[in-house]
């Protein structure tokens, strides 16, 4: 297994496929998953001639089950260490859900020359939780419910999320895949309970407004309008307004996990943006 050890001693697992001379694409997974959530995209872009990289966020997948550092500042610092270790230049950073927050936080701080473009897919920015500044957000009680469900029975919670809202499998006429549900559960249960608990605060309460304003590179914001995890109206349209060079692409009827349910559509649009 390929790993790096960060400054605080955390082992971060990563995959790195393809020619080291090819343009790198770095994939950032959602909560509570792992680099494996990007299998389809990594194979597609590898065959398109790119170098493809994905890591397991600390506390997730095969990385250390950390008790500390489960917040966006440390997540972004881990990405910076990985980018330096692999000497990534001119990279495309693609983040889904929590990974989209990680991308925004990292790209806003990245060393010059490291990042060429970024993509936010079903991503949490600008901020998820409801407040006076963000009246369209989700009430804190929603995220308290996530925490309570994780503590009460994490294994069952990690069945309920993919069976229902994550992939839109609770919608009438949905084509349900038991394999996709099982794979979500498998990835989730590989990670650490405390890291996953802490990460709920990181993805729901971090305000990415200043990150989005600071990003100079082109950013594609992709979001399904039937996203039941990160509701569309309070995320993608608001995020793109804060970006200097942002493009919004909305997918009618697509769920939160649209990279898995509609990979052909998503991969084609990603390729067009990267090559454009």
C-alpha positions in Angstrom: 0.0 0.0 0.0 1.2 3.5 -0.8 1.1 5.9 2.2 2.6 9.1 3.4 3.2 10.0 7.0 2.1 13.6 7.8 3.8 16.0 10.2 1.6 14.8 13.1 2.3 11.1 12.4 -0.9 10.3 10.6 -0.6 7.7 7.8 -2.5 8.8 4.7 -3.3 6.0 2.1 -3.4 7.0 -1.5 -3.6 5.5 -5.0 -1.5 6.8 -7.8 -2.0 5.3 -11.3 -0.7 6.3 -14.7 2.4 8.0 -16.1 4.1 10.5 -13.8 4.5 12.7 -16.9 0.7 12.9 -17.5 -1.5 15.7 -16.1 -2.6 14.7 -12.6 -6.3 14.5 -11.5 -6.7 14.3 -7.8 -10.1 12.9 -6.4 -11.4 13.9 -3.0 -14.1 11.6 -1.6 -17.2 12.3 0.5 -18.1 11.4 4.1 -17.7 8.6 5.3 -16.2 7.0 2.3 -12.8 6.4 0.8 -10.7 6.6 -2.4 -12.6 3.6 -3.6 -15.7 5.7 -4.2 -13.9 7.1 -7.3 -13.2 3.7 -9.0 -15.2 4.5 -12.1 -13.8 7.9 -12.6 -10.2 6.8 -11.9 -10.4 4.0 -14.5 -12.0 6.3 -17.0 -9.5 9.1 -16.8 -6.6 6.7 -16.6 -7.6 5.3 -19.9 -7.9 8.9 -21.2 -4.1 9.3 -20.5 -4.2 11.1 -17.2 -2.4 10.4 -14.0 -5.1 9.7 -11.4 -4.7 10.0 -7.7 -7.1 9.5 -4.8 -6.4 9.4 -1.0 -8.3 8.2 2.0 -9.0 11.2 4.2 -7.5 10.8 7.7 -9.9 8.7 9.8 -11.4 7.2 6.6 -10.7 4.0 4.7 -7.1 2.7 5.1 -5.7 5.9 6.6 -5.0 6.2 10.3 -8.1 6.3 12.5 -7.2 9.6 14.0 -8.6 11.0 17.3 -7.6 14.6 16.3 -7.3 16.7 13.2 -10.7 15.7 11.8 -11.5 19.2 10.5 -11.0 21.2 7.3 -7.7 23.0 8.2 -6.0 19.6 8.8 -7.7 17.9 5.9 -6.4 20.6 3.5 -2.9 20.4 5.1 -2.8 16.7 4.5 -3.6 17.3 0.8 -0.9 19.9 0.6 1.6 17.3 2.1 0.5 14.7 -0.4 0.8 17.1 -3.3 4.3 18.1 -2.3 5.3 14.4 -1.7 4.1 13.5 -5.2 5.4 16.8 -6.7 2.0 17.5 -8.3 1.9 20.5 -10.8 -0.9 21.7 -12.9 -3.3 19.3 -11.2 -7.1 19.1 -11.5 -8.7 18.6 -8.1 -12.2 17.0 -8.1 -14.2 16.8 -4.8 -17.5 15.3 -4.0 -19.6 16.4 -1.1 -17.3 16.8 1.9 -14.4 16.3 -0.6 -15.7 19.4 -2.4 -15.2 21.4 0.8 -11.7 19.9 1.1 -11.0 21.0 -2.5 -12.1 24.5 -1.9 -10.1 24.8 1.4 -7.0 23.4 -0.2 -7.1 25.2 -3.6 -7.6 28.5 -1.9 -4.3 27.9 -0.1 -2.3 25.9 -2.7 1.2 26.9 -3.7 1.3 28.6 -7.1 1.5 26.2 -10.0 0.1 23.2 -8.1 -3.5 23.6 -9.3 -4.9 24.2 -12.8 -8.6 23.7 -12.3 -11.1 22.4 -9.7 -14.4 20.7 -9.7 -17.0 20.7 -6.9 -19.6 17.9 -7.2 -22.6 17.8 -4.9 -20.4 19.8 -2.7 -21.0 21.3 0.8 -19.8 24.9 0.1 -20.5 27.7 0.9 -21.9 26.3 4.2 -24.6 23.8 5.1 -25.9 24.7 8.5 -28.7 27.2 8.9 -27.9 30.5 10.5 -28.9 34.2 10.3 -26.3 34.5 7.5 -27.5 31.3 5.8 -31.3 31.2 6.3 -31.7 28.5 3.6 -29.4 26.0 5.3 -30.3 22.9 7.1 -31.1 23.2 10.9 -28.4 22.0 13.3 -30.9 19.4 14.5 -30.4 17.5 11.1 -26.7 17.1 11.9 -27.3 16.3 15.5 -29.5 13.5 14.2 -26.6 12.2 12.1 -24.4 12.2 15.2 -27.0 10.4 17.3 -27.6 7.8 14.6 -23.8 7.2 14.3 -23.4 6.7 18.0 -26.5 4.5 18.4 -25.8 2.1 15.6 -23.2 3.1 13.0 -23.5 -0.1 11.1 -27.3 0.3 10.6 -26.9 4.1 9.8 -24.4 3.2 7.1 -27.1 0.9 5.5 -29.8 3.5 5.8 -28.0 6.3 4.1 -27.1 4.6 0.8 -30.4 2.6 0.7 -32.3 5.9 0.9 -31.3 9.5 0.2 -27.6 9.2 -0.9 -28.3 7.6 -4.3 -32.0 8.5 -4.6 -32.9 4.9 -4.2 -35.9 6.0 -2.1 -37.4 7.7 -5.2 -40.2 6.0 -7.1 -38.8 4.2 -10.1 -35.2 4.3 -8.9 -33.0 1.4 -10.2 -31.6 0.2 -6.9 -28.2 -1.6 -6.8 -27.5 -3.7 -3.7 -23.9 -3.8 -4.7 -23.6 0.0 -4.6 -25.3 0.0 -1.1 -23.0 -2.7 0.2 -19.9 -0.9 -1.2 -21.0 2.3 0.6 -21.4 0.3 3.8 -18.0 -1.4 3.3 -16.2 1.9 2.8 -17.9 3.6 5.7 -17.2 0.8 8.2 -13.5 0.8 7.3 -13.1 4.3 8.9 -13.0 5.4 12.5 -16.2 6.2 14.4 -14.6 9.2 16.2 -13.2 10.7 12.9 -16.6 10.2 11.2 -18.4 11.8 14.2 -16.0 14.8 14.1 -16.3 15.1 10.4 -20.0 15.8 10.6 -19.2 19.2 12.2 -16.4 19.8 9.6 -18.7 19.3 6.6 -21.8 21.0 8.1 -20.4 24.0 10.0 -17.3 25.1 8.0 -17.9 28.3 6.2 -16.1 28.2 2.8 -17.2 31.7 1.7 -13.7 33.2 1.8 -12.1 30.1 0.2 -14.4 30.4 -2.8 -13.7 34.1 -3.1 -9.9 33.4 -3.0 -9.8 30.7 -5.7 -8.3 32.1 -9.0 -8.4 29.0 -11.2 -11.5 27.9 -13.2 -14.0 25.9 -11.2 -16.8 23.7 -12.4 -19.7 23.3 -10.0 -21.8 20.2 -10.7 -25.0 19.5 -8.7 -28.1 17.4 -9.0 -31.3 19.2 -8.3 -32.7 16.2 -6.5 -29.7 16.0 -4.1 -31.2 15.0 -0.7 -28.0 15.2 1.2 -26.6 18.6 0.1 -29.8 20.5 -1.0 -29.2 22.2 -4.3 -30.6 25.7 -3.6 -28.4 26.4 -0.7 -25.2 25.1 -2.2 -24.2 25.2 -5.9 -25.9 28.4 -7.1 -24.6 30.3 -4.0 -21.1 28.8 -4.4 -20.7 29.8 -8.1 -21.6 33.4 -7.3 -18.6 33.6 -5.0 -16.1 32.2 -7.5 -14.1 34.5 -9.7 -14.2 31.9 -12.6 -17.0 29.5 -11.8 -19.3 27.6 -14.1 -22.5 25.9 -12.8 -23.9 22.7 -14.3 -27.2 21.5 -12.9 -28.5 17.9 -13.4 -32.2 17.5 -13.4 -33.4 14.7 -11.2 -29.8 13.5 -10.3 -29.1 12.5 -6.7 -26.2 13.2 -4.4 -24.2 10.2 -5.5 -24.5 11.0 -9.2 -20.9 10.0 -10.0 -22.0 6.4 -9.2 -25.5 6.5 -10.6 -24.7 8.4 -13.8 -21.0 8.0 -14.4 -21.2 8.2 -18.2 -22.8 11.7 -18.0 -20.6 13.0 -15.3 -17.3 11.6 -16.7 -18.0 13.1 -20.2 -18.7 16.5 -18.6 -15.6 16.3 -16.5 -13.5 15.5 -19.5 -14.9 18.3 -21.5 -14.2 20.8 -18.7 -10.6 19.5 -18.2 -9.8 19.6 -21.9 -11.7 22.9 -22.5 
